Amino acid sequence: MAEYRLRPAALADARAIAEINAAAWRETYAGLMPAEALAGIDLDDWTRRWRDRISSGDSGQAVFVAFEDGVPVGFARCNRQTNPKLVPLGFDGEIASIYLLRRVQRQGLGRSLMARLAEHLMCIGCASAAVWVLRDAPKARRFYEALGATRVGVEGVWEVAGAMLPDLAYGWRDLRVLAGATVDDVRKASPIR
Ligand SMILES: CC(C)(COP(=O)(O)OP(=O)(O)OC[C@H]1O[C@@H](n2cnc3c(N)ncnc32)[C@H](O)[C@@H]1OP(=O)(O)O)[C@@H](O)C(=O)NCCC(=O)NCCS
């Protein structure tokens, strides 16, 4: 059985995160984003961006990486909420991104990464959090709903890679709901540390 682990990202993880980010975009957004944009992702540029994110403590930012048998297979990032539509609604944390390679999905890693993000956000004083999700991404929406999020009534558009994709916000009023998803809740994965 594979062994899964999570840990905070280090600068040396930036390239691997960029590669997972690109692979997961291609798996997730084929048919939604222009094929040329997905094919033309500049990995060096994305690696630089991930280095900046990992090294920056701005806005309480944190990045976690998931490993399968020592190989990076996913990541998640959070920070303090800055969105002008969500701050007034009382959401003080933001789930900024979460991506797993398709082959490791649905084994509890997403739930565990979200728990780590929630714990981090609570450590920096956040009580709640929101996340943007594509309106036409039913699997991701089911995931957030399964973790206790509800729609907050705010919609937007994700302008990315030459596409205008409608999205909407989900929120957790109490992050303890998410942080409570500890390793004990991970049924299918082997122990995560
Ligand atoms: C969305 C994502 C992060 C979820 O992580 P995961 O490890 O696959 O999900 P988990 O195994 O932790 O699932 C937890 C619960 O969420 C729900 N869920 C997860 N994936 C689901 C799916 N494809 N369809 C329906 N429900 C789903 C289930 O209730 C699941 O519990 P169960 O397996 O006991 O039924 C992951 O699938 C992923 O990276 N997808 C592609 C990228 C993406 O869409 N990211 C989100 C961008 S906003």
The ligand as an SDF file (V2000), in Angstrom:
LIG
                    3D

 48 50  0  0  0  0  0  0  0  0999 V2000
  -10.9120   18.4460   -5.6280 C   0  0  0  0  0  0  0  0  0  0  0  0
   -9.7620   17.6540   -4.9880 C   0  0  0  0  0  0  0  0  0  0  0  0
   -8.7920   18.6000   -4.3190 C   0  0  0  0  0  0  0  0  0  0  0  0
  -10.3870   16.7180   -3.9320 C   0  0  0  0  0  0  0  0  0  0  0  0
   -9.3450   15.9690   -3.3100 O   0  0  0  0  0  0  0  0  0  0  0  0
   -9.5040   14.3790   -3.1470 P   0  0  0  0  0  0  0  0  0  0  0  0
   -8.3490   13.8670   -2.3920 O   0  0  0  0  0  0  0  0  0  0  0  0
   -9.7370   13.8110   -4.4940 O   0  0  0  0  0  0  0  0  0  0  0  0
  -10.8340   14.2740   -2.2950 O   0  0  0  0  0  0  0  0  0  0  0  0
  -11.0720   13.3980   -0.9590 P   0  0  0  0  0  0  0  0  0  0  0  0
  -10.6990   11.9950   -1.2530 O   0  0  0  0  0  0  0  0  0  0  0  0
  -10.3980   14.0450    0.1930 O   0  0  0  0  0  0  0  0  0  0  0  0
  -12.6620   13.5120   -0.8590 O   0  0  0  0  0  0  0  0  0  0  0  0
  -13.3490   13.9550    0.2750 C   0  0  0  0  0  0  0  0  0  0  0  0
  -14.8270   13.9190   -0.0270 C   0  0  0  0  0  0  0  0  0  0  0  0
  -15.1510   14.8930   -1.0360 O   0  0  0  0  0  0  0  0  0  0  0  0
  -16.1670   14.3620   -1.9270 C   0  0  0  0  0  0  0  0  0  0  0  0
  -15.5840   14.2240   -3.2650 N   0  0  0  0  0  0  0  0  0  0  0  0
  -14.2680   14.2910   -3.5940 C   0  0  0  0  0  0  0  0  0  0  0  0
  -14.1110   14.1310   -4.9290 N   0  0  0  0  0  0  0  0  0  0  0  0
  -15.3480   13.9460   -5.4310 C   0  0  0  0  0  0  0  0  0  0  0  0
  -15.8380   13.7090   -6.7550 C   0  0  0  0  0  0  0  0  0  0  0  0
  -15.0000   13.6170   -7.8210 N   0  0  0  0  0  0  0  0  0  0  0  0
  -17.1680   13.5660   -6.9330 N   0  0  0  0  0  0  0  0  0  0  0  0
  -18.0230   13.6410   -5.8900 C   0  0  0  0  0  0  0  0  0  0  0  0
  -17.6110   13.8660   -4.5980 N   0  0  0  0  0  0  0  0  0  0  0  0
  -16.2970   14.0140   -4.3900 C   0  0  0  0  0  0  0  0  0  0  0  0
  -16.5520   12.9930   -1.3760 C   0  0  0  0  0  0  0  0  0  0  0  0
  -17.6210   13.1780   -0.4820 O   0  0  0  0  0  0  0  0  0  0  0  0
  -15.2950   12.5960   -0.6270 C   0  0  0  0  0  0  0  0  0  0  0  0
  -15.5210   11.6780    0.4020 O   0  0  0  0  0  0  0  0  0  0  0  0
  -15.6530   10.0810    0.0480 P   0  0  0  0  0  0  0  0  0  0  0  0
  -14.4900    9.7370   -0.8120 O   0  0  0  0  0  0  0  0  0  0  0  0
  -15.6040    9.4650    1.4060 O   0  0  0  0  0  0  0  0  0  0  0  0
  -16.9490    9.9240   -0.6610 O   0  0  0  0  0  0  0  0  0  0  0  0
   -9.0040   16.7720   -6.0190 C   0  0  0  0  0  0  0  0  0  0  0  0
   -9.8740   15.8240   -6.5520 O   0  0  0  0  0  0  0  0  0  0  0  0
   -8.4070   17.5760   -7.1510 C   0  0  0  0  0  0  0  0  0  0  0  0
   -7.2720   18.0100   -7.0510 O   0  0  0  0  0  0  0  0  0  0  0  0
   -9.1670   17.7750   -8.2610 N   0  0  0  0  0  0  0  0  0  0  0  0
   -8.6550   18.4600   -9.4280 C   0  0  0  0  0  0  0  0  0  0  0  0
   -8.3300   19.9060   -9.1590 C   0  0  0  0  0  0  0  0  0  0  0  0
   -9.4790   20.6930   -8.5920 C   0  0  0  0  0  0  0  0  0  0  0  0
  -10.6150   20.6220   -9.0580 O   0  0  0  0  0  0  0  0  0  0  0  0
   -9.1520   21.5020   -7.5720 N   0  0  0  0  0  0  0  0  0  0  0  0
  -10.0790   22.3910   -6.9420 C   0  0  0  0  0  0  0  0  0  0  0  0
  -10.0190   23.7050   -7.6450 C   0  0  0  0  0  0  0  0  0  0  0  0
  -11.1820   24.8640   -6.9460 S   0  0  0  0  0  0  0  0  0  0  0  0
  1  2  1  0
  2  3  1  0
  2  4  1  0
  2 36  1  0
  4  5  1  0
  5  6  1  0
  6  7  2  0
  6  8  1  0
  6  9  1  0
  9 10  1  0
 10 11  2  0
 10 12  1  0
 10 13  1  0
 13 14  1  0
 14 15  1  0
 15 16  1  0
 15 30  1  0
 16 17  1  0
 17 18  1  0
 17 28  1  0
 18 19  1  0
 18 27  1  0
 19 20  2  0
 20 21  1  0
 21 22  1  0
 21 27  2  0
 22 23  1  0
 22 24  2  0
 24 25  1  0
 25 26  2  0
 26 27  1  0
 28 29  1  0
 28 30  1  0
 30 31  1  0
 31 32  1  0
 32 33  2  0
 32 34  1  0
 32 35  1  0
 36 37  1  0
 36 38  1  0
 38 39  2  0
 38 40  1  0
 40 41  1  0
 41 42  1  0
 42 43  1  0
 43 44  2  0
 43 45  1  0
 45 46  1  0
 46 47  1  0
 47 48  1  0
M  END
$$$$
